[in-house]
């Protein structure tokens, strides 16, 4: 199908960054490329580990395998989904540092947990103020009661807005507002 030689306009001694590797792989994927051809073409510019990481990153940017074109010698055949690539292209530079460190999933989990902690704190704050307002009214301190009640209502509204924002977030939506993975519950 495709030959193993892919023209590269780079000095052979120069190492490519992960971003450059991903971009080269995505370029190769536009016409279709076998996994072994990727390794062969990029071997002078990066280690196998770096190329594997770049392939993983490229997969998140629209590179996908075509199962019926798999070859026993050349391995997986990859093609680029141009629509997905064009949609995700602006985020390519932003996600790469996280991908290089292998911490993307961990950072998403940490962010999700932090958001849930913020929501829990906000909810506790408005509930505490609502209880304080009730106690103030029972003790006859109407001014303090109205002040704490208005604070409770304000924080409850803030909590409601935050709750809706988090539910609409594609990253957090997948966790169904549960900060812990199923095995940690």
Secondary structure, 3 states (H helix, E strand, C coil): CCCCCCCCCCCCCCCCCHHHHHHHHHHHHHHCEEHHHHHHHHCCCCCHHHHHHHHHHHHHCCEEECHHHCECCCECEEEECHHHHHHHHHHHHHHHHHHHHCCHHHHHHHHHHHHHHHHHHHHHHHHHHHHHHHHHHHCCCHHHHHHHHHHHHHHHHHHHHHHHHHHHCHHHHCCCCCCCCHHHC
